[in-house]
Amino acid sequence: MALDLSRIRALCFDVDGTISDTDDHIVARLAGLIDAVPGVSGRRAEKLARQTVMALETPVHAAYAKLDELGLDVPLTRLRDRLRSIKRLEGDPAHTRNPEAADEVPHEMVAGVQQMIHTLARHFPMCTISTGGAPRVERFLEHYGVRKHFTAVIGSQTTRRMKPHPEPLLFAAREMGVRPEECLMIGDTTIDIRTGVAAGAQTVGVLCGFGTELELREAGAGLILATTSDLLGVLQPAEDTLEGTAQPKPAS
């Protein structure tokens, strides 16, 4: 399978594992816990942590998708937020801080992605599509100075249905003023690829998150890249460098 570059007029990016190193952050925290187990330390702890998170990634996304399919994702989210509010009002020390405080310290951006976004923004409208909350993604993008380059930040509450349903990508296409089939969906999991395929968009799988090359290809990825920033070399000619010193040709 290959991409038809002449069709690509807009870009849709997954966030966690695609433009944000969220997955590595989770692995590091879990490795720290495993490291305390007698006889398991250092490199072995990190390996076990990564294997554990990889094993959980697909089932967790599947659970989100099932809740969404049953129409239970919004009620459960509201119930969770309501319970947290009650705990804070009751003065429970474990719930007195901002429930999203863990996200206040931005994760690292995947290497090369920040400059890639600045460069590609000169030629393509872009959106992010996440199963997480849009406010967290907004803060992340603002922190790295790239929020202005995204037409919309689509989160779990933006549309009625979440990935892998095509609705978030269809919404993104409308916001960017293009047809869904003119979009390119970029992500690190089969959920992202299935979303793009379901919407009629082209897809790129990246290996800087937790999807494997085999499962991304089987899900329908038109192209597999080692990391997200490699997309620049695909969409623009070699002379359009990360520094943007040359004038690129249009993508279509």
N, C-alpha and C positions, 0 to 999 in steps of 0.2 A: 504494500500500500504506500502511496506517496501523496504529498500535498499538491493541490492545484493553487499555486501562489497567485494566479490571476484573479481568483475568487475572493481572496482575503482582503477585507476592508475594515475589520475591527477585531480587537483582541479581548478575550475574557480570561482572566487569571484566577485560578484557585489561590488561596492564601497560605494556609498552613502546609509546610513542606514544599511549597512551590515558590513563593516569594519571601516567606518567613521561615526561619529555621526553628519553628516551634517543635518539631519532632525531636531535633537534637537536644533542645532544652528539656523536654520530657525525659529523654534517655539519660541525660546527665543527672537529673534529680533522682531517677530510679536507681541509677548506678551507685549514687551516693548511699542509698539505703542498703543495696545489696552488698556494698563494700564492707558494711559493718558485720556481715555474717562471717563467722570463723571459717577460714579456709578458702574464702572467696574474696578476692581483692583485685585492684588494679584493672588490667586489661580484660581479665576474665569477667569481672563485674560489669564492665561496659558492654562486653559481648552478650552476656545474659540479658542485660537491660534492653539492648537493641532488639534481640530476638523476641523478648516478651512484648515490647511495644508493637513490633511488626505483626505478631500473632493476634494482637488485639485490634489493630487498625481496621481491618475489614469488618469484623463483627460489630464494632462500635458504629461504623458508618451504616451498616445494615440495620442496626437497631434504630438509628435516627430515621432512616428511610421508612421503616415499618411504622413507627409512631406517626410520621408524616402521612403515610398512606391511610392510616386509620383515623386521621384527624385529631390525634391526641397530643401532638407536639406543642401547640399553643396553650391548651389548658394546663398541661403539666408544667410548662415554663412559668405561667402565671401563678400556679400553686406554689412552685418553688420560691418565686420572688416574694409571694405573700408570707410564706413561712419564715423566710429570712427577715422580713420587715418586723414580724411579730417577735422574733428572737431578739432583734436589736432593741425594740421597745421595752422588752422585759429585762434588758441589761445583761444578757448572756455574753460573757467576755469573748466567747468563741465567735460571736456574730456581731460584735460592735463595730468592726472595721468594714470598709466598703467591700461587698461581696466580690467585686471584680478587682480588688487590690492586687491580686497576683498578676494581673495583666497590665498594671500601671508601669511596670518595668518592661520596656519593649524588648522583644526577642531580637536576635540578630537577623539581619536581612541576608538571604542567600547571596553568596559572593558574586559580585558583578551585576546583580539585578538592579541596584539603585541607578547606576549609570545607564543600564540597558533601558530602563523605563524612561529616563530623560530623553534618550535618543529616539526610541520608537514613538514617543508621544508627538514627535514632529510630523509623523506620517499616518498614525492610526488613532482613532478614538479607543479608549480602553475602559473596562469595568473589572471589578473584582467580584467573585461569587464565592461565598463561604457558607458553611452550615453553622458557623458561630454567629455571635452578635455583631451587628454592623458597627456599634460604637467602639468596640475593641479594635476592629480593623481600621476605623477612622483614625484612632489615636496612633496606631502603628504607622500608617502612611504619613500622617502629619509629622511624626517624630523624624522620619527619614526625608522629609521635604518633597514627597512625591504625590501627595493627595490631590494637588491641583491638576494632575495629569489624568485623573480618572473621572469619567462622566458620572458614574454611579458606583456606590459601594453597596453591594447586595448581601444581606445577611439572612439569618434564619426567619426573621419576622417581616422581611420585605415583601415576600410573595406568599401565597397560601400554601404552596407546595415547595419542598426543598429538593436539592440534588438527591438522587439521580433523576428526579422528574425534570422534564425540560423547561418548566415554567420560569425558573430563575434566568436561564439563558434567553428565553423568549422576551422576558422583561428587559434584560440588558440590551438586546438588539433594538427594541423600541426606543429605549433611552438614547442609544447612539445613532438612531436614524438609519439603520441598515437592516437587511433581511437576515434571518437566522443563518441561512446557508452561506452568508458572507462573513460570518464570524469564525474565529479560530479559538477553540477552548484549550487552555493549557493547564495541566494538572498532574499531580503525582500519584493519584489513586484511580482505581477502576471506576469509582463513583463519578469522578470528573469526566472520564472518557465516555462513560455511559450517558451522562448528561448531554455532552456535545453530540453524540450520535443520535440520541432521541430527538434533539432539536433540529437535526439536519446540518449541523455545523461540522467543520473539519476539526481534528483533534491532534494534540501533541502531548505525549506522555514524557515526564521528566523523572530521572532516577535519583534526584537529590532528596527525595522524600522517602516513602516506604513502599511504593509500588515496585514490583519486579518487572523486568522487561517482558517476560513471558506473559504475565497476567495483563499488563497494559496492552500488549499486542492482541491478545485474545479478546479484550474488551472492545477493540476496534480502533486503537490509536493509529493515526496515519503516519506518524513519525515519532521516534523515540530519541530523546536527547539526554546526554549525561547530566546536564544541569540546565536550569532555566535560562541563564544568561547566554547559552549557546543559541538561543532563538534569534539573537541579533544577526548572527552570521547567516541564518536561513532566510530571514525576511529582507535583509538589505545586502547590497553587494559589498565585497571585501573592502572597498575604499571608504565605506562609511564606517569609520572606526568608532570605538566607544567614546573617544574624545570629541567626535562630531566635527572633525576638521574638513570633511569633504561634503559636498552636496549629494545626497543619495538620489537614486531614481525612485519614482513611485512604485509602490508594491503591486499596482495593478495597471 
